[in-house]
């Protein structure tokens, strides 16, 4: 599992970044840096801005104010280039229900020129290669759909993985496999940002925790041990 060639410097660098949804500033001035190889847990209550921060880093939302770069691309002028270098897994799995599991992984893998062997490896890693590979996604359980979405992400070889509640819908075996997959991606040179309410599991994965509160982000308070709360 090798990510696309990474740029030099921080993978994410935001300075007073503001993002607006409608007329509401969902991010109200975020300043943060994420280095290559980190697994950063975004911790905060519902509505704090975690999902918006991930979507901003994916190039899906424009900067309303401030500056930022992701995988070496400017968030103001190079958002299209960012999208081809990152992988975002949100609450929606982003799958085509009329296509099979294999066809979905092939589709997303084709965006980065993934080989047949890489597609097969992605299916095997998420436990989909045997009886489920040629089943239409619309016939899958919620957990199986989540595994398929993760296999698509593996096949894309993203430099930056942006994950929003990635363990949701997975059984115990699937959660363990996801954890192993994230460690393998980082070992291959990728970087991970994950928003999760499952703090015990996600906190155990993270190399650093960033609190997101009221659309602003920062390191844990000095009186915090940096672990789950």
N, C-alpha and C positions, 0 to 999 in steps of 0.2 A: 504494500500500500504506500505508494510514493506520491506526495502532493506535487502540484505544479511548482516550477522553480520559484522560490520565494525571493522577494525583494529584500534589500538590505534595510537596516533600521527597524524601528518598531512596526509591528503588524497593525496596530491601531493606535492612533494619536489624535486625541480630541482636545480642543482648547475653547472653553466657553461655548460648547455646541448647544444650539437651541433647535428643536424640531417642533413644528406646529401641526396639530391635527384639527382641521377645520379652523377655528379661531383660537383654539386652546393650546398653550405651550406644553405639550406632553413631556418634552425635555426642556428644562429651564436653566441650562448652562452647565453642561457636563465637561469636566476636564479630567482626562485619564489617559494612561498609556498602557498598552499591552504588548509585551515582548514575545518574540517567537518561542514556541515550546511551552507556553503557560497554559494551564487550565484554570480559567477565571470563573468563579461562581458569582453570579449576580443575585444578590439576596435582597428581598424587600417585599412589602405587602402588595396585594392586588391593586392595580392602578398606579403603582409607583413610577412606572416608566420603563420597566425591564424589557418588555416586548418592543416598545418603540426604539429603545437603544439598539436592540438586535437588528431591527429593520433598517435603522439608520446605517449601521455598519455593513449591512447587506447591499447598500446602494438603492434601497427601495423608497427612501424618504429623502427629500432635499433638506439641506441646512438652511434654516431661516436666519441664523446668526452664528457668528463664531467661525472656526476653521477646523479642518480635520482631514486625515488621510487614513485609508485602509488598504493594506497590502501594497503600499507605495503609490496609491492612486488618490488624487484629490477628490474629496467628497463634493465639491462644487462643480467640477468640470469633467470628471472622469467616472461618473457613476456607472455607465455601461461597462467599463473595463472592470470595475469592482465586482459586478454580478457574475462575471465569467470565472472569477478566482475564489469566490467564497461559496459555501454551501449553507443554506438556511433550512432548518427543520422547525416549522412552527406548529401551532395547534392543529392546523390542517396538514394532511400528509402530502398534498400536491400530486396525487396519483391519478392516472387515467383508468377509470373503473372498467371500461370495455376492453382494455388490454390485459394480457396476462402479466404475472409477476415478472417473468423474464423480459417481456417486451417493455415494461416500464423501466427496468434497470438498463436495458439496452438503449432506450431512448435517452435517458439522462447521461449514461456513459458516453454516448456518441458526441455529446457536447464538448468533451475533452479528448475524444479519440481513443477511448478505452478499448482494449483488445478483447477478443472473445474469452481469453483466459482470465482477464481481469473481471469481466462480467460474471463468469462462473465462480471465481473466487469470492466476489461480493455476495452472491447468492448463498454459497456454502457458509460464509462467515456468519450470516444471519439465520442459518438453519432453514433455507428455502429451496435448496437445490434438488431435493428428492421429490416428494409428492406434490409440492406446491408451485413449483416453477412455472408450470404450464396451465395454472388455474387463473381464471379471470379475477382481477382484483375485487370486483364487485361482489364476489362470492366469499370473500375472506372475512374472518373475524376482525375485531378492532385491533387485537394484538398482532395478528398476521399482517394487517395493513401497515402497522407501525414498523414491523420488521422490514417490510418491503421498502418503505420510505428510507429507512436507515441503510439498506443495501444500495439504494440509488445514490445516497450521499457518499458511501464508500467508493462507489464506482466513479464518482466525479473527481476524486483526488483533490479536494479543495485545500487551499492554503490555510483558510480560516473556517472553522466549523462554528456555526451559530445555532444553538439548540435551545428551544423553548419547551420546557417540561418534557424532555426526551424520554424519560422512563414511563410516562403515562401510557397506560394500556398494555404494557408488557408484563408477562409473567416473570417469575423469579429467574428462570433460565435466560429469558430475553434480556432482563436487566443486567445480569452478570455478563452476558455476551456484549452488550452495549458498552459496559465499563472496560472490558478488554479491548474492544474496538477503538475506544477513545485513547487508551494508552498506546495502542499500536500506531494510531494516526500521529500522535505527538512524537513518538519515537522516530517516525519517518519524516518529521520536520514540520508538521502542522501545528496550529494553535487553536484552542477551543475557548469559546465563551458560552456559558450555559446558565439559563435562568431556570430556577427550580424551587419548589416549595418542599421538596423531599431533602431536607437539609442534612440529615444524617448520611444519606448515600452520596449526594452530590458534594457535600463538604468533605467527605472522605476522598473524593476524586481530585478536588481542587488543590492547586498550588497556591491560590490566593483568593480571598473573598472580597468583593466590592459591594458595599451597601448602596442600594438605590432607594431614595426616599424623596417624595415630592418632586420627581423629575430631575433630581440631582444625584450625583454619584460620588462616592469617596471611599476610602479605606475604612475598615471597622474602627469604632471609637477606641480611644486609648485604654479604656477600662474593659474592652472586650478581649476575649482570648482568641478571636479570629475564627472560632469554630461555630457550629450550628447553635441556634438558640430557639 
